[in-house]
Amino acid sequence: MVRVASHRLEKNAKFVNSLNVFPVPDGDTGTNMSLTIQSGFKAVNESESDHVGTLGKALAKGVLMGARGNSGVITSQIFRGFSKSIEKKDSLTAMDLAKAFDDGVKTAYKAVMKPVEGTILTVARFGAEAGMKKVKTTNDLVEVMKAVVKGSKAGLEKTPSLLPVLKEVGVVDSGGQGLVFIYEGFLEGLSGEKASDEEYIPDERDMTEMVNATHHQSVQGQFNTDEIKNGFCTEMMVELGKDATTDEKFDNDTLRNYLDKIGDSLIVVSDDEVVKVHVHTNYPYKVWEAGRKYGALTKIKIDNMRLQHETIVDEDEPVTPETNAQPIDYAVIAVSSGEGLTKLFESLGVTSVISGGQTMNPSTNDIVDAINKSNAKRALVLPNNGNIIMAAKQAVDLVDIPVAIVGSKTISQGMTAMLSFNPEAELEENEENMEDSLDTVKSGQITQAIRDTEIDGLKITKGHYMGIVDGKILVDDEDIIDGTEKMLDQMIDEDSEVITILVGQDGDKKDAQKVADYLDDKYSDLETEIHQGDQPVYPYLVSVE
């Protein structure tokens, strides 16, 4: 059930992403939920137990650690309650299954401080209520699961009438749609009836499973470290056609044949948009160079297998920079995407940057790892995105040191908060001062609309540039410079002093300077700064303080 649900949601993640209320090119609910449930499947798949309660516990731990974005976190809470309900069960009856869904809903509602109807919570509740009603008339597990699916779909159809913004834009709730796909996968896995006869194409989940299987097949203790031929386990994901270093058309066999010459344990999986690679090699940089020929590297990973093998054989703690380094008093961890933003955060005193943000929300586990690797006595986390705050708060209970989450919802807020950080102050004092500073900055974003729509009475045209101020779309303009200037005009007031423009991957410093010149002419008493941020999706991020 979990395997099919993971597969079904991943296949439909793009559709879920498209339901984003704002017509911005960073709709990521489907991606977040897919990665969340994939993490749960991986944990279940790695369990050797056939005890339902044990498998449920593995599922709950997996989705908790893999939770990304608000919908992913709520999904993890649903399965936390689900798992708790079945923890002592060897097998499930129809009543057990129905009650598990019901307990999952109750847990999720309790986890959200102010539950909002018309969201994934509503969809989960409708599904659970339908399951509890059905089990009164049947002991058939499949029939109960069908009822849960039907109920969740009914809840999904009601989301626009419960949440006005959904009705205005003409979409159902994206998180709720993701949950429906999960439940449909459960039904398909339980009944054995496939939903479609679509051609099987290996996806990222399947690749992960194949990689794990390849690694498990090698019995580490049977050979010496010196016998490892290719020492670096190297993975990458390439977004085809984006910022490619050559005009060469991607061909799966060509890349596979080249990588086969410089490594082994090779897996190359591709579709029309991305290619994913796993290979053991002594030349990771050659792997990345080969990928860059065809597009942008959106995900890379490298592990030193010789070091790993020595650790496994000796059963000792690995020698890493983290374990050898002197403990530090404070770790300040920020989430951002873009080399320029990383440098800016580090210049402000951030000790570690988690790569992610608008286009890829880090998981709870990513945040836990960053905290654990910091070798610090206490830590502050700046999520810098409203969709990451819940995952960050989940991480607090999973680490051994005191951690405070500063509720920064934008990059601008995160940078402003760092100006209030005092390394000599107590954790609670820093948290309070940094939180208080968030209201002193207005955050603006410029990006292109991906569809025609109307929000809050503003008509938005596909391809035009939108000016978004603190989560509200205020400007639609076909010219990026004019749009940025109009947005700033609405952000500046009599208390404004400093304006900062962060230039993204698709931005231009010359255009940013034109905006700065406009501001200098119209608001001569304000100070304007321009920095290279290199952030994706948003050509310009703007702050007014």
C-alpha positions, 0 to 999 in steps of 0.5 A: 500500500505504501509503495504504490501510494508513493509511486502514485503521488510521485507520478502526479506531483506536477499536477499537484504543484500546478494547483498552487493558488499563486501563479508562480513557478515554484508550486511545490506542494506535490514535490514536498508531499511526494518526497515526504511519503517516499521517505516513509516508503523507504523506511518501511521497505528497509524494515525486516518485520512483518508486524503491522504495528512495527511497519506502521512505526517505521512509516511514521518515523520515515514521514516525520524525518522526510516531511517537507513543507506544511502539507508534508508536515501535516501528512506526517502528523496524520500518519503519526496518529495512524501509526499510534493507533495500530502499534500493537496490531499484528494484522489489521481488521476493517475496524482497525484500518478505519480507526487508524485513519480517524486517529490520524485525523485527530492527531493532525488537527491537534498538531495545527495551532489554528486548523483551517478548513478547506485544506488537507485537514478537511480532506483527511477528515472527510475520508476518515468519517466515511471509513468509520461510517462504512465499517458499521456495515461491512468487515471488508477491508477493501470496501472500507478503503474505497469509502475512505477514498470516496470520502476524501474526494468529496472533501476535496471537492468541498475545499473551494467552498470552504476556502475563498481564495481557492474558489476565486482562483478556481482550484482545489486544495493542493495538499488535499489533492496530494492526500487523495493520490496517497489514499488512491495508492493505498486502495490500489495496493490493498485491492491489487487492482491497478489504476492504469496500464501506463508504461513503467518508467523508473522514477526517483523512488525506484532509483533510490530502491535500486541504489539501496539494493546495489549497496546491500548486495556488497558484503562490506566485511568480505574485502579489504578497503584497498580492494575498492576500485572506485572510491566515491559513490556519486549521485546527481540529478540534471534538469535537462536543457537548463543552463547546459554548457553545450548544445548537445542533445541528451541521449541516455545511452551516450551518457551511460556509455561514457560513465561506464568507462569511468566507474561501475555500479552505474544507474542512469534514469531519465525522462523528458525533463530530468536525468538521475545518475548513480555511479561509483567512480574515482572522478566525481568531477567528470561525472558532474562535467558530463551532466552539465553538458545537458543541463543544470545540476539540481542535486548532487551527492558524494560519499567516500566509500573507502572511509565508510568501509573502514568505519563499518569494518572497525565499528568505530565512529568515523573521523570527520571534521564535525567530530574533531572540531572544537564545540561551538557555543552557537550554531545559526542555521539558515535556509536559502538557495543561491551562492550569493545568498549563502555568502551574504548570510555567512557574512552576517554570522550564519554558521551553516546554510541549508540549500533550499527554499522556494523551489525545494523545501528541506525536510525535517531530517535535513534540519536535524542533520544540520543541527547535529553536525554543527557541534554546537551547544545551542542553535538558532534556525532561520527557515526564511520561508513560511512553508519550512517553519513547521518542518523546522519546529518538528526538528526541535524535538529530535535533537539533543541541544536547545534549539530556537526557531525564528519565524522568518518567512522570507530571505529579507526577514532572515537577513534582518533577524541576523542584525539582531543576533548577539552571540553573547546573549542567551538563546531565549533573548536572541529568539525574542529580539530576532522575532521582534525585528521581523516586523521592521522589514517589508519583503518584495519578490519579482517573478513571472506568472505561469498562468492567467488568473485573478486574485484579490481583484488583480488580473494577472497575465501569463508571462507578465512580471508580478510584484509580491509583497509579504505574500500578497500580489500587488503588481502585474506588469509586462516589463520587469523594471517597471514592475519592480519600480511599481512594487517598491512604490507600494512598499516605501513609506515615511519610515523607510530608510534602507532598500536592498535589491538581491539579484537572482539567477534570472536578474541583471545587475544593470537593470537593478541599477536602473531601479536604484537610479529611479529610487535615488531620483524619487526618494533621495533620502533613502539608501539603496544597496544591490547584492548578487543573490543568485536565487532561482525563480525570483529575478529580484528579491527586495527588502525595505527597512 
